[in-house]
Amino acid sequence: MRPLRLLAAVTGSPRLLAAAPRTGAAPVRVPPDSLSGAGGTAPAPDRPSSRTRLRAWAELLRVSALFTVPGDALAGAAATGRRPGRGTALAVGASLCLYEAGMALNDWADREEDAVDRPHRPIPSGRVAPGAALAAAGALTAAGLALAARAGRPALAVASGLAATVWAYDLRLKHTRLGPAAMASARALDLLLGATATAGAAPAGPGLAGTHAAPGPAGAHPPSAALPAALALGAHTYAVTAVSRHEVQGGSTVAPLAALAGVAGLGAAALRGRPAHGEPSPAPATGTLLLPAFVAAYLRTAAVPLLHAALNPSPPLTRRAVGGGIRAMIPLQATLAARAGSPLVGLAAMGLVPLARALYRKVSPT
């Protein structure tokens, strides 16, 4: 064996093996990408797996909170005295798109702040590019408006106001005194979107203020009948948002106590025997049985973690209170539907609770 080939065999050097002549054999060619150092390139780092990318987007979009959205449209439909239909389904789709647009836009707007306070979030950790998050927010907003347009012009008008509120909150109002009010307005508009789309997608008839609304069955109401329910949902959202402003540093006892008082007040108002003006009466048989159960589920989900956060306003307990307030929206929506005379619609909304709870264990809603 020649000295050069002997040295290559001893050292295992691919360069020497390539350079060493062999009698009666073609020279060995070594691809450049298998070399490292000055004469080649190092192997490319492994790309994140599809599962890792999906996990990052699930965290960005907070999919565990996604199941709190359909109940808005269901409660809005119940407030009109109509059964959920095509318009309700379109409202649910529009609401889901606009909600997720707000989640993506929220993390894009907070990317510099999250790099300090929450470096594990998808954008500061590098798992989701900022441009991709912003593009997703724009695409989801367009999709939400397109779905609302299919339910009629009144639904599109409400959805446009909802989209404008979401973008204004994320880009400007979040860190101002108007932040909780803007978030509450967005959630109230989402419920009104369900009422408007449900009425607007049905056969047209004479409505209010020159608009056209479906006459519907006996006892049907115009979309404006959903205002009391929208205000109740907005009040709950305001309280939870006010608490969420302290979830990073903690230290606030006033916000959880105020939210606890608001939750207790909403629960007591829902159990009053006489609905507010313009609100339809609940169904006497099934509603009498389900309404207290829905209210109890709402209080248990929202009030208990708020009480813990008020007694010990640490960041973990404050975040837990915010998560409980988000999940409590489902039994609140069921309560509003039962109070409007549609307890079975409320029961359908409560069917989303196990799904929300399962995802909550995997992806934080905050």
C-alpha positions in Angstrom: 0.0 0.0 0.0 1.3 3.4 -0.9 2.3 5.7 2.0 -0.4 8.3 1.3 -3.1 5.6 1.2 -1.7 4.0 4.3 -1.9 7.3 6.1 -5.5 7.9 4.9 -6.5 4.4 6.1 -5.0 5.1 9.6 -6.4 8.6 10.1 -9.7 8.0 8.3 -9.4 11.3 6.4 -11.8 11.5 3.5 -9.6 14.1 1.8 -6.6 11.8 1.8 -8.8 8.9 0.6 -10.0 11.1 -2.3 -6.6 12.3 -3.1 -4.8 8.9 -2.8 -4.4 7.1 -6.2 -5.7 3.6 -6.5 -4.4 1.2 -9.1 -7.0 0.1 -11.5 -9.8 1.9 -9.8 -11.5 5.3 -10.5 -10.7 8.0 -8.0 -13.1 8.4 -5.2 -15.2 11.6 -5.3 -16.3 13.1 -2.0 -19.3 15.5 -2.3 -18.5 19.0 -1.0 -21.5 19.1 1.4 -20.0 16.1 3.3 -16.9 18.1 4.3 -16.6 20.6 7.1 -14.1 23.4 7.6 -12.4 25.6 5.0 -12.9 23.3 2.1 -16.6 22.4 2.6 -19.8 23.4 4.3 -21.2 22.2 7.6 -24.5 20.3 7.5 -27.6 22.5 7.7 -29.3 22.6 11.0 -32.5 20.5 11.4 -35.7 22.4 10.6 -38.4 22.4 13.2 -40.8 19.5 12.8 -44.4 20.0 11.7 -45.5 19.2 15.2 -43.2 21.8 16.7 -44.5 24.5 14.2 -48.1 23.5 14.9 -47.5 23.8 18.7 -46.0 27.3 18.2 -49.0 28.5 16.2 -51.4 26.9 18.7 -49.7 29.0 21.5 -49.8 32.1 19.3 -53.5 31.8 18.5 -54.4 30.5 22.0 -56.5 27.7 20.7 -57.6 26.7 24.2 -59.7 29.9 24.4 -61.2 29.3 20.9 -64.1 27.3 22.3 -65.3 30.4 24.3 -66.2 32.1 21.0 -69.1 30.1 19.4 -71.3 30.7 22.5 -71.4 34.4 21.7 -73.3 33.8 18.5 -75.5 31.2 20.1 -76.5 33.5 22.9 -77.1 36.3 20.4 -79.4 34.0 18.3 -81.3 33.0 21.5 -81.9 36.6 22.3 -83.8 37.1 19.1 -86.1 34.2 19.8 -85.0 32.3 16.7 -83.4 28.9 16.4 -79.7 28.9 15.3 -79.5 28.6 11.6 -77.3 29.5 8.6 -76.7 33.0 9.8 -75.7 31.8 13.2 -73.1 29.4 11.6 -71.7 32.3 9.5 -71.5 34.4 12.6 -69.6 31.7 14.4 -67.1 31.4 11.6 -66.7 35.1 11.4 -66.2 35.4 15.1 -63.6 32.6 15.2 -61.6 34.3 12.4 -61.7 37.7 14.0 -60.8 36.3 17.4 -57.8 34.5 16.1 -56.8 37.6 14.1 -56.8 39.5 17.4 -54.6 36.8 19.0 -52.0 36.9 16.2 -52.0 40.7 16.1 -51.7 40.9 19.9 -48.5 39.0 20.0 -47.1 40.9 17.0 -47.8 44.2 18.7 -46.3 42.9 22.0 -43.2 41.2 20.5 -40.7 43.7 22.1 -42.4 43.6 25.5 -42.7 39.8 25.4 -39.0 39.5 24.6 -38.4 40.9 28.2 -41.4 39.6 30.2 -42.3 36.4 28.2 -39.4 35.3 26.2 -41.0 31.8 25.8 -43.8 33.2 23.7 -43.7 32.0 20.0 -42.5 35.3 18.4 -39.7 36.3 20.9 -38.5 32.6 21.0 -38.1 32.6 17.3 -40.7 29.8 16.6 -43.0 32.2 14.7 -41.8 35.0 12.5 -43.2 38.4 13.2 -44.2 38.9 9.6 -46.0 35.6 9.5 -48.0 36.6 12.6 -49.0 39.9 11.1 -49.9 38.3 7.7 -52.1 35.8 9.6 -53.9 38.6 11.4 -54.7 40.3 8.1 -55.8 37.1 6.4 -58.0 36.1 9.3 -59.6 39.5 9.5 -60.4 39.4 5.7 -61.9 35.9 6.1 -64.0 37.0 9.1 -65.5 39.9 7.2 -66.1 37.8 4.1 -68.1 35.3 6.2 -70.1 38.0 7.9 -70.9 39.6 4.5 -72.6 36.3 3.5 -75.1 36.8 6.4 -76.2 40.2 5.1 -75.1 43.9 5.2 -76.2 44.5 8.8 -74.0 41.6 9.9 -71.1 42.9 7.9 -71.5 46.3 9.5 -71.4 44.8 13.0 -68.4 42.6 12.0 -66.6 45.6 10.6 -67.0 47.5 13.9 -65.8 44.4 15.7 -62.7 44.1 13.5 -61.9 47.8 13.9 -62.2 47.5 17.7 -59.9 44.4 17.8 -57.2 46.2 15.7 -57.5 49.4 17.8 -57.2 47.5 21.0 -54.1 45.6 20.0 -52.3 48.4 18.3 -53.2 51.4 20.4 -55.7 51.0 23.3 -54.4 48.0 25.1 -52.0 49.8 27.5 -54.3 52.8 28.1 -57.3 53.3 30.4 -59.6 52.5 27.5 -58.1 49.0 27.1 -60.7 47.0 29.2 -63.6 49.0 27.7 -62.3 48.3 24.2 -62.1 44.5 24.9 -65.5 44.6 26.5 -66.9 46.3 23.5 -65.4 43.7 21.2 -67.0 40.9 23.1 -70.4 42.6 23.2 -70.2 43.3 19.4 -69.5 39.6 18.9 -72.7 38.6 20.6 -74.6 41.2 18.6 -73.1 39.8 15.5 -74.7 36.5 16.2 -78.1 38.2 16.8 -77.8 40.3 13.6 -76.6 37.4 11.4 -79.3 35.0 12.7 -82.0 37.5 11.9 -80.5 38.8 8.7 -79.9 35.5 7.0 -83.5 34.5 7.4 -86.3 35.7 4.9 -86.5 39.5 5.0 -89.3 41.4 6.5 -89.9 44.9 7.9 -87.4 45.8 10.6 -86.3 48.8 12.7 -84.8 52.0 11.5 -85.3 51.3 7.8 -83.5 47.9 7.9 -85.0 44.5 7.1 -85.1 41.7 9.6 -86.6 38.3 9.5 -90.1 38.1 10.9 -89.3 34.6 12.2 -91.6 32.6 14.4 -94.1 33.9 16.9 -92.3 35.7 19.7 -89.2 36.5 17.6 -87.4 39.7 18.4 -85.2 42.2 16.5 -81.4 42.0 17.0 -81.7 45.0 19.4 -83.2 42.5 21.9 -79.7 41.1 22.4 -78.4 44.3 23.9 -78.9 43.3 27.6 -77.1 40.0 27.0 -74.3 41.8 25.1 -73.9 44.3 28.1 -73.7 41.4 30.5 -71.0 39.6 28.5 -69.2 42.9 28.1 -69.2 43.6 31.8 -67.7 40.2 32.5 -65.0 40.8 29.8 -64.2 44.2 31.3 -63.6 42.6 34.7 -61.4 39.9 33.4 -59.4 42.3 31.2 -58.8 44.6 34.2 -57.3 41.6 36.1 -55.2 40.5 33.1 -53.3 43.8 33.2 -51.6 42.5 36.4 -50.8 38.9 35.4 -47.1 39.5 34.7 -46.2 41.4 37.9 -49.2 40.6 40.1 -49.6 42.6 43.3 -53.2 43.9 42.7 -55.8 43.0 45.2 -58.4 45.6 44.0 -58.8 44.3 40.5 -59.6 40.7 41.5 -62.0 41.9 44.2 -63.8 44.2 41.8 -64.0 41.4 39.3 -65.3 39.0 41.9 -68.0 41.5 42.9 -69.0 41.9 39.2 -69.2 38.1 38.7 -71.4 37.7 41.8 -73.6 40.6 40.5 -74.0 39.0 37.1 -74.9 35.6 38.7 -77.5 37.2 41.0 -79.0 39.2 38.1 -79.3 36.0 36.0 -81.3 34.3 38.7 -83.8 37.1 39.2 -87.3 36.0 38.5 -88.1 38.9 36.1 -85.9 39.5 33.0 -84.7 43.0 32.2 -86.8 45.2 29.9 -86.8 43.9 26.3 -85.4 40.5 27.4 -87.6 37.5 26.6 -88.7 35.2 29.5 -87.0 31.8 29.9 -88.9 28.6 29.0 -90.7 27.6 32.2 -89.9 23.9 32.4 -86.4 23.2 31.1 -85.2 26.7 31.8 -86.1 26.4 35.4 -83.9 23.4 35.8 -80.9 24.4 33.7 -80.6 28.1 34.4 -79.5 27.6 38.1 -77.0 24.9 37.0 -75.5 27.2 34.4 -75.2 30.1 36.9 -73.5 27.7 39.4 -71.0 26.6 36.8 -70.3 30.2 35.9 -69.7 31.2 39.5 -67.6 28.2 40.2 -65.4 28.7 37.2 -64.8 32.5 37.6 -65.3 33.3 41.3 -63.1 30.7 42.9 -59.8 31.7 41.1 -60.6 35.4 41.5 -61.0 34.9 45.3 -57.6 33.1 45.4 -56.0 35.9 43.4 -57.5 38.5 45.8 -56.1 36.7 48.8 -52.7 36.2 47.2 -52.2 38.5 44.2 -49.1 36.6 42.9 -48.5 36.4 39.1 -49.4 32.6 38.9 -52.7 33.0 40.8 -53.5 36.2 38.8 -52.9 34.3 35.6 -55.1 31.5 36.9 -57.8 33.9 37.6 -57.6 35.3 34.1 -57.8 31.8 32.7 -60.8 31.0 34.8 -62.5 34.2 33.7 -61.9 33.3 30.1 -63.3 29.7 30.5 -66.2 31.1 32.5 -67.5 32.8 29.4 -69.0 29.5 28.2 -71.3 28.9 31.2 -72.1 32.7 31.1 -73.2 32.3 27.4 -75.3 29.3 28.4 -76.9 31.3 31.2 -77.7 34.1 28.8 -79.2 31.7 26.3 -81.3 29.9 29.0 -82.5 33.3 30.3 -83.6 34.3 26.8 -85.8 31.2 26.6 -83.4 28.8 24.8 -82.0 26.5 27.5 -81.2 23.7 25.0 -79.1 26.2 23.1 -77.3 26.9 26.4 -76.8 23.2 26.9 -75.2 23.0 23.4 -72.8 25.7 24.4 -71.9 23.9 27.6 -71.0 20.9 25.4 -67.8 22.9 24.5 -66.6 22.9 28.1 -64.8 19.5 28.0 -63.0 20.5 24.8 -61.9 23.8 26.3 -60.7 22.1 29.5 -58.7 19.5 27.5 -56.9 22.1 25.5 -56.4 24.4 28.5 -54.2 21.7 30.0 -52.0 21.8 26.9 -52.0 25.4 25.8 -52.4 28.4 28.1 -55.3 30.7 27.2 -53.4 33.8 28.3 
